[in-house]
Amino acid sequence: MKHEQVLPPGNVLRYTLNERITHWVAAGSYIYLLLTGLAFWSPWLFWLAMILGGGQISRLLHPWAGLIFFLSVAYMYKLWASQMGMTPNDKAWMDSVGHYIRNEDSQMPPAGRYNTGQKFLFWGFFWCAIALLLTGVVLWVPNWIPWSLRSLRYIAVILHPIAALLTIALFLIHIYMGVFAERGAFSAMIRGYVPAAFIRRFHPGWYEEIVGNSPSPRK
């Protein structure tokens, strides 16, 4: 039997419990991958591995955390991909991105449930996760790669850190968008709901959908 979350008056459900759990599994595994990956990348950062149980433990768990991260991202694809398609409104949003950076929300085209920046983040993490999985498997079990295909090892050594660095850039943008650009977005991923005023300000296109499909949310 499906149970719906009871919302405080004047609030709108932003993320279901399923969506929030998936997000935090991906976030937790990614942060572990980030810290241990940086430790492997530079001797100056190897102390990160030491505080996470030591080098051997980190090397053992890093690929398994990678699998967890990829599976959670793949499940996010199932949950959200249908809502992440680009529309003509997204082009207008990109043309006005300067207003978004300056928090001039009234100057932005009306965003739907996800704005253009969030869509780019979603697809960026999705494709980087695939690249990290494919190159990571090669680095995880190099002895399984035939000597005739040894060039795959060299390619993986180059592409794996490049994809990882791209995710770091996306991660920093994600933090900025969730904590500073859309104040209240971070708590939405914890509680699941946001005030109707938040939707009206940051995602007015979605707000109009909500108003059109149900009784007007309390203000």
N, C-alpha and C positions, 0 to 999 in steps of 0.2 A: 504494500500500500504506500503510495507516495504522499509525503507530508510536506506542505508548503511552509516556508519560513514566515513567522508572524512578524510583521514590520511595525515599528513605531509610527504613529500618525504623522503624515506629511513626508514620508520617505518612500523611495522607490528601490526595488531590488535591482542591484547592478550586476552581481555575480552570484550564481548558485553555489551551494556548498561543494558540489562536485568540481566546479570551475576553480574555486578557491583552493581546494586540496591539491588539484593538479598543478596549479600555479606555484604553490609553496614547495611541492616535491621537486619541481623543475628548478626553483630558486635555490633550494638547499643543496641539491646535487651540483648545480652550476657553481655556487660559491666554493664548494669543496674542490671542484675541478679547477677553478680559477686559482685558488691558493696553492694547491699542489702543483699545478701546471707552471706557475711562476717559479716555484721552488726548483723544478726540473730545468727550467729555461735558463736561469742565471745562478751561478754559485753565490752571488751576493744575496739571493733570496732563499737560499736553501734552509735558512732558519725557520721558514714557514712550515717546511716538512717536519722539522724537529718538534715543533709544538703541536703537530697533528699526529704524533705517534712515532715519528722517525722516518727515515728515508725508505726502509724496506716496506713498512706498513703502507706508506703513501703510494709507493710504486705498485703494491698489490691491489690497493683499493681504487686507485685512480681510474683504471679502465672499467671497473664495475660501476663506479659512480657515473662514468660516461654512458654506459648502457641505460642506467636509470634516467639520466638526463634526456637521452634520445627518445626513450619510450614515453616520457612525460610530454615532450615536445610533439611527438607523433599523435598523442591523445589530444593535445591542444589543437592540432590540425583538424582532428575529427570534430572537436567542439566548435571551433571558430572560423575555419577556412571559408565557409559559405558566407560569412559576414565581412570578409577581408578583401573582397574584390574592389578594384579601382573604378570610380565613377567620374563623370564630368565634374562633379562637385569637388572631387579630390584635386583636380588640376587647379581649380580656383583657390582651393585651400593652400596648395603649394605656392601659388603666386602671392599669397598673403601671409606667408610663414613669418615674415618679419614682425607682423602684428602679434602673432602667437608668442614669439620669443619675448616681446615686450609686454605680454599679458594684456594686450588690447583686444579683448574677446569680442567686443561689439563690432570690430572691423573685420572679423573673420566670417567666411561663409558658414552656414549652419551645418555643423558636423552631426553625423548619425551616432549610433552607439559607439563606434570607434572612429576617431578622426584619422586623417591621412598619415600623420606621424606614427600613430599606433599601428596602422596597417603596415607601414614600412618596417617597423620594429618586428612585427610578427613574422613577415616573410624573411627578414634578415636573419632572425634566429632560426627559422625553419631550415633555410638553405645552409647556413653555417653548421647546424646540427648534423645534417647529412654529410657535409664535408668532413666534419670532425669524426663522425662514426667511421666512414670509409678509410680515412687516413689513419685513424686510431687503431683500427683492426690490424692494418699492415704493421704498425709499430708494436702492437701488442704481441703478435705471433709472427715475427719476421721469418722464423725458420719454416713456416708453412708456405712461404713464397718461393716458388721454383727459382733456381739461379738464373734461368733464362729470362725471368721477369724481375731481376734485381733492380731495374730502373724504378719499379714501383716504390721500393724502399726510399730511394733518394727523393722521389716526388713527394712521398708522405712526410718525410723529414722537413721539407720546405713548406708544403701546403698546410700541415697541421697547425703550426704556430701562427701562420697567416690568418687562418680561419679563427683561431683562438683570439688573436688581437682584434679582429673585426667584432667578435662578440663582446670584448671588453668595451669597445667604443659604443656598441649598442646598449650594453648594460649601463654605462654612465649616462647615456641619453635617457634611458628608461627611468633611472633614478631621478633625473632632473624633471622629467615629465610627470612622474607620479608623486613627487614630493613638493616641487616648487611651482611648476607650470599649472597643474590642476590640483590645487590644495583641497584635500579630502579624498583624492583618488587612492592614496595608500591605505587609509582606513577602510575604504570600500572593499579592498581585497582581504581584509580581516573580518569585518562585520557582515559584508555582503550587500549592504544597502547604503544609499546616500540620500541626503535631503533632495526633495524635488527641485529646490532652487539650484542645486549643483548641476542637475541635468539641464535645467533651463539655461544656465549660464554657459556651460562647457560643451553640451551636446544638444543644442536647440532643435536640430533635425530629429533626433530620437525623442525629444520631449514632445514634439508635435505628433509623432507616431503614437506615443503613449496616450496623449490627450484625445487623439482621434479614435483610438481603439478601446478606450475605457473611460469611466467617469474621471473627471479632472482630479489630479492629485491635490491633496490639501497643501496649502502654501504655509 
